[in-house]
Amino acid sequence: MNTIKIIKSCVVLLLATLTTASCSDYLDVNENPNNPAISTPSLTLPVAQRDLAALNARSMTYLGQYFAYNWATPSNWSANQEFSRYEVNSGFYATIFETSYGTIFKNLTYVENYEDKSGAVDYSAYKAISATLKGFQYQYLVDLYGDVPYSEANQRSANITPKYDDAQEIYKAVISSLTSAATTALNLPTNAENPGTADIINGGDMTEWAKFANTVKLRLLVRLSNTNQDAYIKAQIALIEANGAGYITSDVTANPGYSDNVDKQSPFYGYFRNPSTGTETDRGDYTVASDYTINYLTTTNDPRRNRIYAPAQTGGAFKGAPQVTTLPGVGFTSKDLSKVGPGLLVSVTQDQIIMGLPEALLLQAEAIQRGYIAGGDAAAKAKYDAAILASFNQLKVPSAATAAATYLAQEQSNISWTASTNKIQAIITQKWIALNGISSIELWIEKTRTGFPAGLPIPAEGGGTRPVRLLYPSSEISRNSENVPPQTAQDAFTANPFWK
């Protein structure tokens, strides 16, 4: 992002922070969404984008990392015990549900509903962006909760108790919305206002938004691979191919002008480093590598290990810990273990990845392998190899091209395409590596969908079963009790997503 864009985005973000509608929750009845006090799409859009980036960078990545067994807790801290014990309840990570409805959807809906009364300005570009981001986040809500408010949601005072829609119907509706968003982005009317620097993700490049909408749609379609809907999936992919935009060819990132100030750092970086001093936050000290992940990356000669994780302060070795609530005090303190590495913690101003190129390429590889996209084995291999190279580049592995080629030359299952008898397992295993610390909620969801990576441990105190979903938050149960589906504590472990 160039300097001018950063400066302009900072101004936009400041204005948005000062003037956008209050962000409480989607049941807030104190304001009319069609007649806010002061706001425009150019002020509201970057706030929604910023909040989506922060939620995915922090809560959703942290949750995914633990449930994908990538991170653990050292012996000198008692934090994160709920992960090792799989204490999933109605208070566990409620921020994912609440922030999605309370700020992200609220502001995106405002953008979608905004009309210029004079008719002189068309806001189709903003609406296409909003629909794409809504689709991105609604998929996660369905994946994590099942049925959620959709058709009646985000209406504020018009409906303070929205019904819950069927998860599969929401998926189909989102897929349709993404199809329309891509078409709109590619066919804007002449009087359409371009968001420009108000768009802190693609800078108003609507072709890139069409690519992003197509890629998010592909992810939903691949997620349906176990549901015996191959004809539907192929028909929807044909619509993607027909619009001609293709899929993303670089990381989709957000940056409103992150800076080295309190509450203005790049969100993932700011989770682990304090502003100005660059010292570790408490979270930075009590978040360490798991033993399984370090051992896997080491035994497979994967140079990404040295970018995803950092060597231990004591001794300089790469070492992880198991996910347990109690560890011995010798050799398992935060100084003895690997923490989040330099490939993930780049700088206070780093772009926040929303969806990375490695994931997009692996999605295409899986779609080809399953026969949804033409090309056969050679084409799937090409996407798979390109995804691994993209991961090496993304993490800035030294001499990335040579290092990736050397890595892929190993005749090992789940590394070399030709040596992998189960291609889907290889794809998902590589996704588990490539999205480590980046889009890690995907890793837990993909483990639920596919069962891969095979052999991924479950904490000894976790009861023997990995969670498959989250529970509806207490706040939602109290506000919308007549519509919230009934749930039990065991549902977190037994109520699989509809696509499972």
Secondary structure, 3 states (H helix, E strand, C coil): CCHHHHHHHHHHHHHHHHHCCCCCCCCCCCCCCCCCCCCCHHHHHHHHHHHHHHHHHHHHHHHHHHHCCCEECCCCCCCCHHHHCCCCCCCCCCHHHHHHHHHHHHHHHHHHHCCCCCCCCECHHHHHHHHHHHHHHHHHHHHHHCCEECCCCCCHHHCCCCCEECHHHHHHHHHHHHHHHHHHHHCCCCCECCCHHHCCCCCCCHHHHHHHHHHHHHHHHHHHHHCCCHHHHHHHHHHHHHHCCCCCCCCEEECCCCCCCCCCCCHHHHHHECCCCCCECHHHHHCEEEHHHHHHHHHCCCCCHHHHECCCCCCCCCCCECCCCCCCCCCCCCCCCCEECCCCCCCCCCCEEEECHHHHHHHHHHHHHCCCCCCHHHHHHHHHHHHHHHHHHHCCCCCHHHHHHHHHCCCCCCCCCCCCCCHHHHHHHHHHHHCCCCCCHHHHHHHHHHCCCCCCCCCCCCCCCCCCCCCCCHHHHHHCCCCCCCCCCCHHHHCCCCCC
